[in-house]
Structure formats: structure tokens, C-alpha cells
């Protein structure tokens, strides 16, 4: 799996989804051409419909961005158009062309007009197809789930779920879907073909639609509930008025649940200060346009609109390095040479420059039981969530039994040394700096004899996180006592 993970760490979630949707579109057209796609649509009609949707979404996105003076995100419009193409029937008449144009327009409109405080409520594709269905104008048929597409959906779905670490949500969806299918769709189990026709759309729904970051709940527990709710409702034969439980209707309902449990706005933050923390590590201090609550160790998705974005795109997930007790929002960012287009833009910021942030989430947080004894394992910029936690404990004057192992290649790569020294004096925090060497099993055992009783938190590059997890499991630490965080793609 290492080659796959290395590839996934070089690309953003959004760019990965875009490439995979292009792949599915090309495969579907090729299968139709050789007569393997069950619907038998003309190739010209499919290609023309895709072009109509791409133009409709792109132009609508451009118009709304100009009117509302919001930076355009071309990736977003392309992803929306491709998903609509894969679930809406191709157009062969003037009326059907108009329906596709409307679908693209409504999807883009929902992104701008149904986003209070710049926070999306609904999946744009689900909202657009639901409106068309509710108005009896058109309907999605989810033809991408044709049995001939299932092998490709499995590949695409696996890569997305692995990229964003949503296995728990996907498994809860799958379990609930199979359970509800056994109760409400038993006839589907009577033949393999019937089951395949149900499986294909469910795979696309769960891996492409349900995993959309902007409409996903913020924590693992809520994501499990979210997945189970969607999986169960997909097979329940219910209706609201004249509206039956179509997949897009189910997604609309689960989006409402997600919105109710998430940060209900996107933040505009202005740079106040930028300073060097350690070798190639800088701290950015931002002033948010509104107060919000978070737990130490959680992250935000940060967006900088800029031209000529590279394969990493215009968005990043960064842990909040500041504590909820502080007035400003801090980021600790590692500078790489050469930097990505995103970091190149960020490091060029001057005081007053603005950045957009939202999608607060993450489970890499302190246990609520303050009596739990902890060990922190950090590598490189993976120290930032621990800075948030320790600053919080200092400000709250809360003593916890915590040992930090902080690995760095050289002494000048250590960040937040002064804060950790203060915590060592005031709250009994014990930092152990490992310079130029590896954090080994023997070192942990020597420094923390009662390690088997402790909870371990690991943060850093994915390879480091995985290596430490294996070491701890070999030492006899329960996997339930290991919490991991990682920073994909330090570029």
C-alpha cells in the first residue's frame, strides 16, 4: 500500500475526485461504444451532454462568483458537471438539453445562495437533482451504477476512502445499507443481477457523494452516524408528500443532519503576524472575523484562491496550533523548497492579507477524563496539535500526566521549546527531545515504564505515524489506546 499512499499524499482530495470522475466518464463512454453499458446510449449524445453540463456549470459558477464577488473555484464546477453527467440521462432532445442546463445552474446556485456565512448546507448535485425531481422536470437515474461499471467504481471508491480516511463512515454505511436491504429490498437478493443493479449506485453514492468534505460531519462518531443513517434510508420505502425516497432526497436529509452538527460558517481571517519558529517552520497569526469554538488538536480546511494552482490545489487541512483560550488563530507551517503553489502564496502574505477557513473537525483531541496518563509522539510539523493542547492546559492550569517525545533531525528544528519549558515548570509536562536519532521501543520503555497503562497520541508524516503505531502494537499497547493524526503531503 505504500506506493498508493505516496501517490495519494501528492494530490488533494478535490483533484483526486476530479481525475477519478474524468476516468469514470471516459470508461462509461468507452463501454457504451463497445456495447457493454446496459443503457445503449449513442456516443454522440453522451459526449454532447457532458459538454453541455461542463459549460452550464462553469458559466453559472463564473456568473455567481462575479455577481457576489467570491473567488471562482473551477475545480468545483468541473466536479459538479461530471457527477451530474454520471447520474442524469444524456440529452437527445431540446427539452432534455434544457433540463441538463438547469441542473448545472441550480447546482451552482445552491453553492452561492444556500450558503449562509459561506457554509454549504447541501451537496450541490443532490440539491439540483432533487429540485428537478420535486418540480417534475427531470430525474437522476444513477446510471453510473450499471453492473459493467462496478469494478471501476470499486477502484475509484477505495482510493477516495483511503485518501480521506473515512473507512469507519463507509463501513457504517455498508452495514446499514445491507441491513435495510435485507428488510426492505429482499427481492434484490433473489438474483446476482438484481443485487448488482442495487450495488453500483450505492457504491457511487457512498464513496463519491457521501464523502464530500464540505457536507461531512466533523468527528468520527458523527461520521459513523451519518453513514449509517444514509445507508439505512437508501432502502426504506418512505415518502414526504409526493416525494419518494430517491438517493438525492436521502442525501439532502443527511446533509441537514451534518449541517446541524458542524461549524455553521466559513471564516475570513486576516494575517496579523508571521514569524520564524524553527528551521523551515513559520508561525502565522490570524485574526478571525468571528469567534468560534473548537477543541485543542482540531483542524480547519484553509483556502487561498490563486492562479496557476499545482496538483495540490488551492485548499489545505491544517491543525489549529493555537488554544481555544487564545484570541488569535495560529498555524505552524513547514516551508519546503520548492514550495507548492499554495504555500508559495501563503508565505508571500503580508499583514492584512486574508485567508478563508472552514470545515472544523478532527478527533485528535485530549481525552475528557483528565486522569488518563498520556504519551505524545511528534515528528516535524506534527508538533502543532500538541502545542494547542499544552497551551490550553497551561491557560486552564490543568495538570495532566503527559510525556512528549519530539523527534527532529537537528536542535534548530525544535519548535515551541519555550512553551514546553513553561509547561514543564507549571503543570508537570515532560518533554523529551530526540535529536538526530529515532524514537525507539527501548527509549519509550525506559522513559515511560508504565507505558502499557497510557494513551498514545501520534502526529507527523504518515510513514512515521504508521511506523510508531506498529512499534506500540508490538509493545503490547492496545490499538484502542492509540490515537493518530498525520500531515499528508508536506508540499
C-alpha positions in Angstrom: 0.0 0.0 0.0 3.0 2.4 0.4 3.2 3.3 -3.3 -0.6 4.1 -3.3 -0.3 6.2 -0.2 2.7 8.1 -1.6 0.7 8.9 -4.6 -2.3 10.0 -2.6 -0.2 12.3 -0.5 0.9 14.2 -3.6 -2.6 15.2 -4.5 -5.6 17.0 -2.9 -8.9 15.3 -2.3 -10.6 17.6 -4.8 -8.1 17.0 -7.5 -8.2 13.2 -6.9 -12.0 13.2 -7.2 -11.8 15.3 -10.4 -9.4 12.9 -12.1 -11.4 9.9 -11.0 -14.6 11.3 -12.3 -12.9 12.0 -15.6 -11.8 8.4 -15.6 -15.3 7.1 -14.9 -16.7 9.4 -17.7 -14.2 8.1 -20.2 -14.8 4.5 -19.1 -18.6 4.8 -19.4 -18.3 6.3 -22.9 -15.9 3.5 -24.0 -18.2 0.8 -22.5 -21.2 2.3 -24.3 -19.2 2.4 -27.6 -18.4 -1.4 -27.4 -22.0 -2.2 -26.3 -21.2 -3.2 -22.7 -23.1 -0.4 -20.9 -26.6 -1.5 -20.3 -28.3 1.6 -21.4 -27.1 1.7 -25.0 -27.0 5.4 -25.4 -25.4 6.9 -28.6 -21.8 8.1 -28.0 -22.6 11.5 -29.6 -25.4 12.0 -27.2 -23.2 11.2 -24.2 -20.3 13.4 -25.2 -22.7 16.3 -26.1 -24.5 16.0 -22.8 -21.1 16.1 -20.9 -20.1 19.2 -22.8 -23.5 20.9 -22.0 -23.1 20.2 -18.3 -19.5 21.4 -18.3 -20.4 24.7 -19.9 -23.5 25.1 -17.8 -21.7 24.6 -14.5 -18.6 26.6 -15.5 -20.6 29.6 -16.8 -23.1 29.6 -13.9 -20.2 29.4 -11.4 -18.5 32.3 -13.2 -21.6 34.4 -13.2 -22.4 33.9 -9.5 -18.7 34.5 -8.5 -18.7 37.8 -10.4 -22.0 39.0 -9.0 -21.3 38.0 -5.4 -17.5 38.9 -5.7 -16.4 35.5 -4.5 -13.2 33.9 -5.9 -14.0 31.3 -8.5 -13.2 27.6 -8.0 -13.0 26.0 -11.4 -12.3 22.5 -10.0 -15.6 22.6 -8.1 -17.7 23.3 -11.2 -16.0 20.6 -13.2 -16.6 18.0 -10.4 -20.3 19.0 -10.2 -20.7 18.7 -14.0 -19.1 15.3 -14.1 -21.2 13.9 -11.3 -24.4 15.2 -13.0 -23.2 13.6 -16.2 -22.8 10.2 -14.5 -26.3 10.2 -12.9 -28.5 12.2 -15.3 -29.7 10.6 -18.5 -28.0 12.0 -21.6 -29.9 14.6 -23.7 -31.3 13.8 -27.2 -34.0 16.4 -27.5 -34.1 20.2 -27.0 -36.2 19.7 -23.8 -33.6 17.3 -22.3 -30.8 19.7 -23.1 -32.6 22.5 -21.2 -33.0 20.1 -18.3 -29.2 19.5 -18.2 -28.6 23.2 -18.4 -31.0 23.8 -15.5 -29.3 21.0 -13.4 -26.0 22.7 -13.8 -27.4 26.2 -13.0 -29.3 25.0 -9.9 -26.3 23.1 -8.6 -24.1 26.2 -8.9 -26.8 28.5 -7.5 -27.1 26.3 -4.4 -23.4 26.8 -3.6 -23.7 30.5 -3.5 -27.3 31.2 -2.5 -27.8 28.3 0.1 -24.5 29.0 1.9 -25.3 31.2 5.0 -22.0 32.6 6.3 -20.3 30.9 3.3 -21.1 27.4 4.7 -22.6 24.9 2.3 -25.7 23.1 3.6 -26.5 20.7 0.7 -24.5 18.7 -1.7 -25.0 20.7 -4.9 -25.7 17.8 -7.2 -28.1 16.2 -4.7 -29.9 19.6 -4.4 -30.1 20.2 -8.1 -31.5 16.7 -9.0 -33.9 16.9 -6.0 -35.3 20.2 -7.2 -35.8 18.9 -10.8 -37.5 15.8 -9.4 -39.7 17.7 -7.0 -40.8 20.0 -9.8 -41.4 17.0 -12.0 -39.0 18.4 -14.6 -36.4 15.6 -14.7 -34.9 12.9 -12.6 -31.5 11.3 -11.9 -31.3 7.6 -12.8 -27.8 6.9 -11.3 -26.7 5.0 -14.4 -23.1 5.2 -13.3 -24.1 2.2 -11.1 -24.5 -0.1 -14.2 -23.0 -3.5 -13.4 -20.4 -3.0 -16.0 -19.1 0.0 -14.0 -18.8 -1.8 -10.7 -15.1 -2.8 -11.0 -14.1 0.8 -11.8 -16.3 2.1 -9.0 -14.6 -0.2 -6.5 -11.1 1.2 -7.6 -12.2 4.8 -7.5 -14.1 4.4 -4.2 -11.2 2.7 -2.5 -8.8 5.4 -3.4 -11.1 8.2 -2.2 -11.9 6.5 1.1 -8.3 5.7 1.8 -7.3 9.3 0.9 -9.6 10.9 3.4 -9.5 8.1 6.0 -13.3 7.6 6.0 -13.3 3.8 6.4 -15.4 3.9 9.5 -18.1 6.0 7.8 -18.0 3.8 4.7 -18.3 0.6 6.8 -21.2 2.0 8.8 -22.9 3.0 5.6 -22.3 -0.5 4.1 -23.6 -2.3 7.2 -26.7 -0.2 7.5 -27.3 -0.5 3.7 -27.1 -4.3 3.8 -29.3 -4.4 6.9 -32.0 -2.2 5.4 -31.7 -4.1 2.1 -32.4 -7.3 3.9 -35.6 -5.9 5.4 -36.9 -3.6 2.7 -35.4 -5.0 -0.5 -35.4 -8.7 -0.2 -36.3 -9.4 -3.8 -33.0 -7.9 -4.8 -31.2 -10.9 -3.2 -33.1 -13.3 -5.5 -30.5 -12.9 -8.3 -26.9 -11.7 -8.7 -28.0 -9.3 -11.4 -30.6 -7.6 -9.2 -28.1 -7.2 -6.4 -25.5 -5.7 -8.8 -28.0 -3.1 -10.0 -28.5 -2.0 -6.4 -24.8 -2.2 -5.5 -23.4 0.1 -8.2 -25.4 3.2 -7.4 -24.8 2.6 -3.6 -21.0 2.4 -4.2 -21.1 5.7 -6.1 -23.3 7.3 -3.5 -21.2 6.2 -0.6 -17.7 6.9 -2.0 -18.3 10.0 -4.2 -21.3 11.8 -2.8 -21.4 11.0 0.9 -17.7 11.6 1.4 -17.8 15.2 0.1 -15.8 17.1 2.7 -17.9 20.3 2.8 -21.1 18.4 3.8 -19.5 15.7 6.1 -19.8 15.9 9.9 -16.7 17.0 11.8 -15.9 14.0 14.0 -15.6 10.2 13.6 -18.5 9.4 15.8 -20.8 11.7 13.9 -19.5 10.4 10.6 -20.4 6.9 11.6 -23.9 8.0 12.4 -24.1 10.0 9.2 -23.0 7.0 7.1 -25.4 4.6 8.9 -28.3 7.0 8.5 -27.7 7.3 4.8 -27.2 3.6 4.3 -30.3 2.7 6.1 -32.6 5.3 4.4 -31.5 4.4 0.9 -33.6 1.2 1.0 -36.5 2.4 3.1 -39.7 3.0 1.1 -40.9 6.2 2.6 -42.2 9.5 1.1 -42.8 13.1 2.1 -46.0 14.3 0.4 -45.5 13.2 -3.3 -41.7 12.9 -2.9 -40.3 9.4 -2.7 -37.0 8.4 -1.0 -34.7 8.9 -4.0 -30.9 8.8 -3.4 -30.7 12.6 -3.7 -33.5 13.1 -1.3 -31.8 10.8 1.2 -28.6 12.8 0.8 -30.5 16.1 1.3 -31.8 14.7 4.6 -28.4 13.5 5.8 -26.9 16.8 4.8 -29.3 18.5 7.2 -28.0 16.3 10.0 -24.4 17.1 9.1 -25.0 20.8 9.0 -26.7 20.8 12.4 -23.6 19.2 13.9 -20.9 21.3 12.2 -19.4 24.7 12.3 -22.1 26.8 10.5 -19.9 29.3 8.8 -16.7 29.8 7.0 -14.2 32.2 8.5 -12.3 35.1 6.9 -9.0 35.5 8.7 -6.6 38.4 8.4 -2.9 37.9 8.9 -1.6 39.8 12.0 1.9 38.4 12.2 4.3 36.0 10.6 7.4 34.8 12.4 10.0 32.0 12.3 9.6 29.2 14.9 12.4 26.9 13.9 14.4 25.9 10.9 12.0 26.0 7.9 9.0 26.3 10.3 7.0 29.5 10.5 4.0 30.6 12.6 1.2 32.6 11.0 -1.1 34.5 13.4 -4.5 35.3 12.1 -7.5 37.4 13.3 -10.8 35.7 12.6 -13.9 37.7 11.5 -16.0 35.8 14.1 -15.5 33.8 17.3 -15.9 30.1 17.1 -15.5 27.1 19.4 -13.0 24.3 18.9 -11.2 21.6 20.9 -7.4 21.6 21.1 -6.0 19.5 18.3 -8.7 20.0 15.8 -8.2 21.3 12.2 -9.7 23.6 9.7 -9.7 23.5 5.9 -7.8 26.6 4.6 -8.4 28.1 1.2 -6.3 30.6 -0.7 -7.6 31.5 -4.2 -4.7 31.9 -6.5 -3.8 31.5 -10.2 -1.8 28.6 -11.6 -2.5 26.1 -8.9 -0.5 23.0 -8.9 -1.7 19.4 -8.4 -2.2 20.2 -4.7 -4.8 22.7 -5.4 -5.9 25.8 -3.5 -7.0 24.1 -0.3 -5.3 22.5 2.7 -6.1 21.0 6.0 -4.0 22.5 8.8 -4.3 21.8 12.5 -5.1 24.9 14.6 -1.8 25.5 16.6 -3.4 28.0 19.0 -5.5 27.1 22.0 -9.2 27.9 22.4 -8.1 30.2 25.2 -6.2 32.5 22.8 -7.8 35.3 20.8 -6.0 34.6 17.6 -5.7 31.6 15.4 -2.2 30.3 14.8 -0.8 28.0 12.2 2.6 26.3 12.3 3.7 25.6 8.7 6.8 24.0 7.3 8.4 25.6 4.3 9.6 23.3 1.6 11.9 24.1 -1.3 10.4 24.2 -3.8 7.1 25.0 -2.2 3.6 24.1 -3.6 1.7 26.9 -5.2 -0.5 27.1 -2.1 2.4 27.5 0.3 4.2 29.9 -2.1 1.2 32.2 -1.9 0.9 31.8 1.9 4.5 32.6 2.5 4.1 35.7 0.4 1.3 37.0 2.7 1.7 40.5 4.2 -0.1 41.8 7.3 -3.8 42.3 6.5 -3.9 39.7 3.7 -6.9 37.3 4.1 -7.4 33.6 4.0 -10.7 31.5 4.1 -11.2 28.7 6.5 -14.0 26.2 7.4 -14.9 22.6 7.9 -13.7 22.4 11.5 -13.2 18.8 12.6 -11.0 16.1 13.9 -10.8 13.6 16.7 -7.2 14.2 17.6 -8.2 15.8 20.9 -7.5 15.3 24.6 -9.5 12.6 26.4 -12.2 14.1 28.6 -11.0 12.0 31.5 -8.2 14.2 32.9 -6.9 11.2 34.9 -5.8 9.4 31.8 -2.0 9.3 31.5 -0.7 10.2 28.1 2.3 9.9 25.8 2.7 12.3 22.8 4.8 11.2 19.8 5.6 14.0 17.4 7.7 14.4 14.3 8.4 17.6 12.4 5.4 19.9 12.0 3.3 17.2 13.7 4.0 19.1 16.9 1.3 21.7 16.1 -1.7 19.9 17.7 0.3 19.2 20.8 1.2 22.9 21.0 -2.6 23.6 21.1 -3.2 21.1 23.8 -0.4 22.1 26.1 -1.2 25.8 25.8 -4.8 25.0 26.7 -3.8 23.1 29.8 -1.4 25.9 30.8 -4.1 28.5 30.5 -6.6 26.4 32.3 -4.0 25.5 35.0 -4.9 21.8 34.5 -2.2 19.3 35.4 -2.1 16.0 33.4 0.5 13.3 33.3 1.9 13.8 29.8 5.2 12.8 28.3 6.2 14.2 24.9 8.7 12.5 22.6 9.6 15.1 19.9 11.8 13.9 17.1 13.9 16.3 14.9 16.9 16.0 12.7 18.7 18.9 14.4 18.3 21.0 17.5 17.3 24.1 15.5 14.2 22.2 14.1 12.6 22.2 17.5 9.5 24.5 17.7 7.6 25.8 20.7 10.5 25.0 23.1 9.8 28.0 25.4 6.1 27.0 25.8 7.0 23.4 26.6 9.6 24.6 29.2 6.9 26.7 30.9 4.5 23.7 30.9 7.3 21.6 32.4 7.6 24.0 35.4 3.9 24.8 35.9 1.9 21.6 35.1 4.4 18.8 35.2 4.5 18.3 31.5 7.6 16.2 30.5 9.1 16.9 27.0 11.8 14.6 25.7 13.7 15.9 22.7 15.1 13.2 20.4 17.7 14.9 18.2 19.2 13.1 15.2 18.0 9.7 16.4 14.9 7.6 16.2 12.3 7.2 18.9 12.7 3.5 19.7 10.9 0.9 21.7 13.7 0.9 24.3 13.6 4.7 24.7 9.8 4.6 25.4 10.1 1.8 27.8 13.0 3.5 29.7 11.4 6.9 29.9 7.8 5.7 30.5 7.9 2.4 32.5 4.1 2.4 32.9 3.5 2.8 29.1 1.1 -0.1 29.0 -1.4 2.0 31.1 -1.2 5.1 28.9 -2.9 6.5 25.9 -0.6 7.3 23.0 -1.1 10.2 20.5 1.0 10.2 17.3 1.3 13.1 15.0 3.5 13.7 12.0 4.2 12.3 8.5 2.1 9.3 7.6 5.1 7.0 7.3 6.2 8.0 10.8 2.7 7.6 12.2 2.4 4.1 10.8 5.8 3.1 12.0 5.2 4.2 15.6 1.8 2.5 15.6 3.4 -0.8 14.7 6.0 -0.3 17.4 3.4 0.4 20.0 1.3 -2.6 19.0 4.4 -4.8 19.2 5.0 -3.5 22.7 1.5 -4.7 23.7 -0.3 -1.3 23.7 -3.9 -1.7 22.9 -5.0 -0.3 19.5 -7.8 1.4 21.4 -5.2 3.3 23.3 -3.6 4.7 20.2 -4.9 7.9 18.5 -3.2 9.0 15.3 -3.0 12.2 13.2 -0.9 12.8 10.2 0.0 15.5 7.8 -0.2 14.3 4.1 2.0 15.9 1.5 4.4 18.4 3.1 4.4 20.4 -0.1 
